[in-house]
């Protein structure tokens, strides 16, 4: 696992993607960008992409075109993930909590967008939007 500084450097330099990566065999799961893949590998964060993917078929109320996902890691290493369907992330519809994570960052924001050309949902870092 890389340090917080190294992971933040990945996030700050992720301004686009050269390809999309299928990381899950489950139908309906999004593809991920180069930046999300790099963060997942550097921080052991594929579980977060899996969590986002698992919610896609759970409720018809989630906007299929645009979602904002926010991870917050608390000082005791428990975590909460919230999803919003507003671009500013001001209104959260769903959340999920966990007892422990070793994810090194205190917070992370991801966007999930439907790409018409691909015909798929894409999970990306804000700088890749």
C-alpha positions in Angstrom: 0.0 0.0 0.0 1.3 3.4 -0.9 1.4 6.5 1.4 -1.3 9.1 1.6 1.0 11.5 -0.2 1.6 9.1 -3.1 -2.1 8.4 -3.4 -3.0 12.1 -3.3 -0.4 12.6 -6.1 -2.2 9.9 -8.2 -5.5 11.7 -7.6 -4.2 15.1 -8.3 -2.6 14.0 -11.6 -5.7 12.1 -12.8 -7.3 14.4 -15.3 -8.5 12.0 -17.9 -8.3 8.3 -18.9 -6.8 6.5 -21.8 -8.9 3.4 -21.3 -11.7 1.9 -19.3 -11.1 -1.2 -17.1 -13.6 -3.9 -16.4 -12.8 -5.0 -12.8 -15.8 -7.1 -12.0 -17.6 -10.0 -13.7 -21.0 -9.0 -12.4 -23.4 -7.5 -14.8 -24.4 -3.8 -14.2 -21.1 -3.0 -12.4 -19.4 0.1 -13.9 -16.1 0.1 -15.7 -13.4 2.2 -14.0 -10.9 4.8 -15.3 -7.2 4.8 -15.2 -7.3 7.0 -12.1 -9.7 4.9 -10.1 -7.7 1.8 -11.0 -4.5 3.4 -9.9 -6.0 4.5 -6.6 -7.6 1.1 -6.0 -4.2 -0.6 -6.6 -2.2 1.9 -4.5 -4.7 2.0 -1.6 -6.3 -1.4 -1.6 -9.5 0.3 -2.7 -11.2 -2.2 -5.0 -13.7 -2.8 -2.3 -15.0 0.7 -2.7 -15.6 0.1 -6.5 -17.3 -3.1 -5.6 -19.6 -1.3 -3.1 -20.6 1.3 -5.8 -21.2 -1.5 -8.3 -23.3 -3.5 -5.8 -25.6 -0.6 -5.2 -26.4 -0.2 -8.9 -29.0 -3.1 -9.0 -30.2 -2.6 -5.5 -32.6 0.3 -5.9 -34.4 1.9 -8.8 -34.3 5.2 -7.1 -30.6 5.8 -7.8 -30.0 8.0 -10.8 -28.6 5.8 -13.5 -26.9 8.8 -15.3 -25.0 10.6 -12.5 -24.0 9.8 -8.9 -21.6 11.3 -6.4 -20.0 8.8 -4.0 -18.2 9.9 -0.9 -16.1 7.8 1.4 -15.3 9.1 4.9 -12.9 7.2 7.1 -13.3 8.1 10.8 -10.4 8.3 13.3 -11.3 4.9 14.7 -11.0 3.5 11.1 -14.7 2.8 10.8 -16.1 4.3 7.6 -19.2 5.6 5.9 -20.0 5.8 2.2 -22.8 8.1 1.0 -24.3 8.6 -2.4 -25.9 11.6 -3.9 -27.6 12.2 -7.2 -26.8 15.9 -7.3 -23.6 17.2 -8.8 -22.7 19.3 -5.8 -23.2 16.2 -3.5 -25.5 18.3 -1.2 -28.2 15.7 -0.8 -27.5 12.1 0.1 -30.1 9.4 -0.5 -28.3 6.3 0.7 -25.4 5.4 3.0 -23.5 2.4 4.1 -21.3 2.0 7.2 -18.5 -0.4 8.0 -16.5 -1.2 11.2 -13.0 -1.1 9.8 -10.9 -0.2 6.8 -7.2 0.2 6.2 -7.8 2.6 3.4 -5.2 5.3 4.0 -7.1 8.4 3.0 -9.6 10.2 5.3 -12.0 10.8 2.4 -12.5 10.1 -1.3 -15.0 11.3 -3.8 -15.9 9.4 -6.9 -18.4 10.2 -9.7 -20.4 7.6 -11.5 -21.6 8.7 -15.0 -23.4 6.9 -17.8 -21.4 7.1 -21.0 -23.7 7.0 -24.0 -20.9 6.1 -26.4 -19.8 3.2 -24.3 -23.3 2.2 -23.2 -21.9 1.7 -19.7 -21.6 3.3 -16.4 -18.1 4.7 -15.7 -16.6 5.2 -12.2 -14.1 8.1 -12.1 -12.2 10.5 -10.0 -13.5 14.1 -10.0 -10.6 15.3 -12.0 -11.5 12.8 -14.8 -15.0 14.1 -15.1 
